[in-house]
Amino acid sequence: MNNLAIKDLLLKMADDALIIGHRNSEWTGIGPILEEDLAFSSMAQDKIGHAQALYSILHETFGEADADTLAFKREEKDFKCCQFVEQPIGEYDFSIVRHFLFDHAELIRYDMLTLSSFQQLAQLARKVKGEIKYHVMHADIFVKKLSLGTEESKARMQSSLNYAWHMALGIFEKGEFEGELASENIFAGEEELKKRWLEKITPILEAAGLKVPLTEDSKIVYGGRKGFHSEYLKPLLDEMCEVVRSDEATAEW
């Protein structure tokens, strides 16, 4: 089994979960209603828990640094998250659209991984997909509510979908180990994931009265999986890691 291929897959999944978890947590205290403060806080906690579980596999099975070190003590260039998760929370419509697009991809990814030949990941996937199912239910409800609401809310949701679309497609950026992952039955690959994602989300968006944007390959936002990030990641990491980095020499966590 190709250890490099598995480590690359685990790291990009963990980094996605960590960063989107921190972004979602930024709604705590400022959500449009109290229920949404609680919902985004809870989903953020789940995401960071998923990241910790993935980092722990990297540490315990492959000898990488422990979860805290991987989360808080790497440089920007060492992260493999897609640029989509790095974007600021913006207005509520954008965060709901990102939540919908990202979590549908996550649910399908983990469902595919329940069949992985790498048993630790398959076991984790069986647990995690049950949690993400509720994230997706939340996203579906609010996409429909806001899109089928007033003319203004529908227009804002369509605008956010148009803005987010090509960044969301960057989730499926192919890595250098796609062939190995597929041939060893570890993961069927990003192209297959994207195909299933489009098949799943398209009828939901259309039922909400939204138009799925046309995909222009030249506009897809790639780079994150290879360490090339948006202007927003470093400030997020600086804030996220401020306490840990304030006393790295003697602090015990």
Secondary structure, DSSP 8 states (H G I E B T S, - for coil): --HHHHHHHHHHHHHHHHHHHHHHHTTTTTSSSHHHHHHHHHHHHHHHHHHHHHHHHHHHHH----HHHHHHSS-GGG----GGGGS---SHHHHHHHHHHHHHHHHHHHHHHTT-SSHHHHHHHHHHHHHHHHHHHHHHHHHHHHHTS-HHHHHHHHHHHHHHHHHHGGGG---TTHHHHHHTTS---HHHHHHHHHHHHHHHHHHTT-------GGG----GGGT---TTHHHHHHHHTHHHHTTTTT---
